[in-house]
Amino acid sequence: MEPFGVKDCALIALATGVRAQNLRELRDGIQKVPAASLYQHFWGRLLQPRFDEPEFNNDFAAWASHGLHDKSLAERLSVIDPSDFDDLEGLRQELVETIEIRLDESEFVPWARTDNQFHFILSQIVVFDTRRRLKKPNELARRVRNLSAGSIFYHFIDARRRPPHRVDDFSAWLMGWGDTYAELLPQLAAIDPYFASLKELRRILADLFALYFQEKAS
């Protein structure tokens, strides 16, 4: 097997030129922006932490709360987990349907103040080779704990969008060792990366690898 090449990454935010002043415009914007914009407004918050509305897990929910002052909609949008969808188009449809239900319930279209528009942005990922290599899977037990947040994002979150496996890079590498680590793969798949910070996610992964390889060695 080839060694596991540890990568790091950063997200560069780019303006789309699409904005929303009210809930209807937010729905229309979601329908037409590139899928990369949805990715940024959900996943980008993990790599680029925000300090406004930390109780909400995506930018749409945060804006519904502090921009439109619609707590009910904010809560509905906040519980949407992008990990539940096979692709970003499925996520887009869920967002649109959630907003349309709220529009049907409302007697008027919620508006934000002029200086509090929602700006759709998209992100471009920039990947760096750290030149670090893991030769054996048991190295994951001690090396993952020291990975940067960008490395965790790239290998455990962004990797799920990439063919052919569409799984995290750790799982893809372990699959190459045949059935040797078959018991570990479902444990990795069971980790939901969305409702934890990258720091928490790194700890969860490190603890899982440490326990698994400790038991395997005993």
C-alpha positions as CSV (number, residue, x, y, z in Angstrom):
1,M,0.0,0.0,0.0
2,E,1.1,3.6,-0.7
3,P,1.7,5.7,2.4
4,F,-1.0,8.0,3.6
5,G,0.0,11.6,2.5
6,V,-1.1,14.1,5.0
7,K,-2.6,17.3,3.4
8,D,-3.7,20.6,4.9
9,C,-6.1,23.1,3.4
10,A,-7.7,26.5,3.6
11,L,-10.9,27.9,2.2
12,I,-10.8,31.1,0.1
13,A,-14.2,32.9,0.2
14,L,-15.4,34.4,-3.1
15,A,-18.4,36.7,-3.7
16,T,-21.2,35.4,-5.9
17,G,-23.0,38.8,-6.3
18,V,-26.2,37.3,-5.1
19,R,-27.9,38.8,-2.0
20,A,-31.1,38.5,-0.1
21,Q,-33.1,41.2,1.7
22,N,-36.1,39.0,2.7
23,L,-37.0,35.4,3.0
24,R,-38.4,35.1,-0.5
25,E,-35.1,36.4,-1.9
26,L,-33.2,33.9,0.3
27,R,-35.2,31.1,-1.2
28,D,-34.6,32.4,-4.8
29,G,-30.9,32.8,-4.1
30,I,-30.6,29.2,-2.8
31,Q,-32.2,28.0,-5.9
32,K,-29.7,29.7,-8.3
33,V,-26.3,29.9,-6.6
34,P,-23.6,27.3,-7.4
35,A,-23.6,24.3,-5.2
36,A,-20.2,25.5,-3.9
37,S,-22.0,28.3,-2.1
38,L,-24.2,25.9,-0.2
39,Y,-21.1,24.0,0.8
40,Q,-19.5,27.2,2.1
41,H,-22.5,28.3,4.1
42,F,-22.8,24.9,5.8
43,W,-19.3,23.4,6.0
44,G,-17.2,26.6,5.8
45,R,-18.2,27.6,9.3
46,L,-16.2,24.7,10.6
47,L,-12.9,25.8,9.0
48,Q,-13.7,29.5,9.4
49,P,-15.3,29.8,12.8
50,R,-17.8,32.6,13.4
51,F,-18.6,34.2,16.7
52,D,-22.0,35.4,15.8
53,E,-25.0,33.1,16.6
54,P,-22.8,30.2,17.6
55,E,-25.8,28.1,18.5
56,F,-26.7,27.8,14.9
57,N,-24.9,25.4,12.6
58,N,-25.2,27.1,9.3
59,D,-25.2,30.7,7.9
60,F,-28.9,30.4,6.7
61,A,-30.1,29.6,10.2
62,A,-28.0,32.3,11.7
63,W,-29.3,35.0,9.3
64,A,-32.9,33.8,9.9
65,S,-32.3,34.5,13.6
66,H,-30.4,37.7,13.7
67,G,-31.4,39.1,10.3
68,L,-35.1,38.2,9.9
69,H,-35.7,37.6,13.7
70,D,-37.6,34.4,12.8
71,K,-36.5,32.0,15.6
72,S,-38.9,29.3,14.3
73,L,-37.3,29.2,10.9
74,A,-33.8,29.5,12.4
75,E,-34.4,26.3,14.4
76,R,-35.8,24.4,11.4
77,L,-32.8,25.4,9.3
78,S,-30.3,24.7,12.0
79,V,-31.3,21.0,12.4
80,I,-30.7,20.3,8.7
81,D,-27.6,18.0,8.6
82,P,-25.8,18.2,5.2
83,S,-24.3,14.7,6.0
84,D,-27.8,13.3,5.5
85,F,-27.8,14.0,1.7
86,D,-26.0,12.2,-1.1
87,D,-25.2,15.4,-2.8
88,L,-25.6,19.2,-2.5
89,E,-28.6,19.3,-4.8
90,G,-30.5,17.2,-2.3
91,L,-29.5,19.7,0.4
92,R,-30.6,22.6,-1.8
93,Q,-34.0,21.0,-2.3
94,E,-34.4,20.5,1.5
95,L,-33.5,24.2,2.1
96,V,-36.0,25.4,-0.5
97,E,-38.8,23.2,0.8
98,T,-38.2,24.3,4.4
99,I,-38.3,28.0,3.5
100,E,-41.4,27.5,1.3
101,I,-43.3,25.9,4.2
102,R,-42.4,28.9,6.3
103,L,-43.5,31.3,3.6
104,D,-46.9,29.5,3.4
105,E,-47.3,29.8,7.2
106,S,-46.4,33.5,7.3
107,E,-48.9,36.3,6.7
108,F,-46.1,38.5,5.4
109,V,-42.6,38.0,4.0
110,P,-40.0,38.6,6.7
111,W,-37.5,41.3,5.8
112,A,-34.1,42.3,7.1
113,R,-32.8,45.8,7.7
114,T,-31.0,47.3,4.7
115,D,-27.6,47.0,6.3
116,N,-28.2,43.3,7.2
117,Q,-28.6,41.6,3.8
118,F,-27.6,37.9,3.3
119,H,-24.6,37.8,1.0
120,F,-24.1,34.4,-0.8
121,I,-20.5,33.5,-1.1
122,L,-18.7,30.4,-2.3
123,S,-15.4,28.9,-1.4
124,Q,-12.4,27.6,-3.2
125,I,-10.3,25.0,-1.4
126,V,-6.5,25.4,-1.5
127,V,-4.7,22.2,-0.6
128,F,-1.1,22.0,0.8
129,D,1.1,18.9,1.0
130,T,2.6,18.7,4.5
131,R,5.1,16.1,3.3
132,R,4.2,14.0,6.2
133,R,3.5,10.3,5.4
134,L,2.0,7.5,7.4
135,K,3.3,4.1,6.4
136,K,1.1,1.9,8.6
137,P,-2.5,2.3,9.8
138,N,-1.5,2.0,13.5
139,E,0.3,5.3,13.1
140,L,-3.1,7.0,13.0
141,A,-3.4,6.3,16.8
142,R,-0.7,8.9,17.6
143,R,-0.5,11.1,14.5
144,V,-4.2,12.2,14.2
145,R,-4.1,13.9,17.6
146,N,-1.5,16.4,16.2
147,L,-3.1,17.1,12.8
148,S,-4.2,20.7,12.1
149,A,-7.9,21.6,11.8
150,G,-7.3,22.1,8.1
151,S,-6.0,18.5,7.8
152,I,-9.1,17.1,9.6
153,F,-11.4,19.2,7.4
154,Y,-9.7,18.0,4.2
155,H,-9.3,14.3,5.1
156,F,-12.5,13.7,7.0
157,I,-15.0,16.2,5.6
158,D,-14.1,17.4,2.1
159,A,-13.0,13.9,1.1
160,R,-16.6,12.7,1.3
161,R,-17.4,14.8,-1.9
162,R,-14.6,13.2,-3.9
163,P,-15.0,10.1,-6.1
164,P,-14.7,7.2,-6.4
165,H,-15.3,6.2,-2.8
166,R,-17.0,9.4,-1.4
167,V,-15.8,8.5,2.0
168,D,-13.3,10.1,4.3
169,D,-9.6,9.6,3.4
170,F,-8.8,7.5,6.4
171,S,-11.5,5.0,5.5
172,A,-10.4,5.0,1.8
173,W,-6.8,4.2,2.9
174,L,-7.8,1.5,5.3
175,M,-9.9,-0.1,2.6
176,G,-6.7,-0.7,0.6
177,W,-5.5,-3.1,3.3
178,G,-8.3,-5.6,2.5
179,D,-10.4,-6.9,5.3
180,T,-7.7,-6.2,8.0
181,Y,-9.5,-3.1,9.3
182,A,-13.1,-4.0,8.3
183,E,-14.3,-3.6,11.9
184,L,-12.9,0.0,12.1
185,L,-14.7,1.2,9.0
186,P,-18.3,1.3,10.3
187,Q,-17.1,3.1,13.4
188,L,-15.6,5.8,11.3
189,A,-18.7,6.0,9.1
190,A,-20.9,6.4,12.3
191,I,-19.1,9.7,13.2
192,D,-21.2,12.7,12.2
193,P,-18.7,15.5,11.4
194,Y,-21.3,18.3,11.3
195,F,-22.3,18.9,14.9
196,A,-18.8,19.0,16.3
197,S,-16.0,21.5,16.0
198,L,-12.9,20.4,14.1
199,K,-11.1,20.3,17.4
200,E,-13.7,18.0,18.9
201,L,-13.7,15.9,15.7
202,R,-10.0,15.5,15.9
203,R,-10.3,14.3,19.5
204,I,-13.1,11.8,18.6
205,L,-11.0,10.4,15.8
206,A,-7.8,10.2,17.8
207,D,-9.6,8.4,20.7
208,L,-11.2,6.0,18.3
209,F,-7.9,5.1,16.6
210,A,-6.1,4.8,19.9
211,L,-8.7,2.5,21.4
212,Y,-9.0,0.4,18.3
213,F,-5.3,-0.2,17.8
214,Q,-4.7,-0.7,21.5
215,E,-7.3,-3.5,21.5
216,K,-6.0,-4.9,18.3
217,A,-2.5,-5.1,19.8
218,S,-3.6,-6.9,23.0
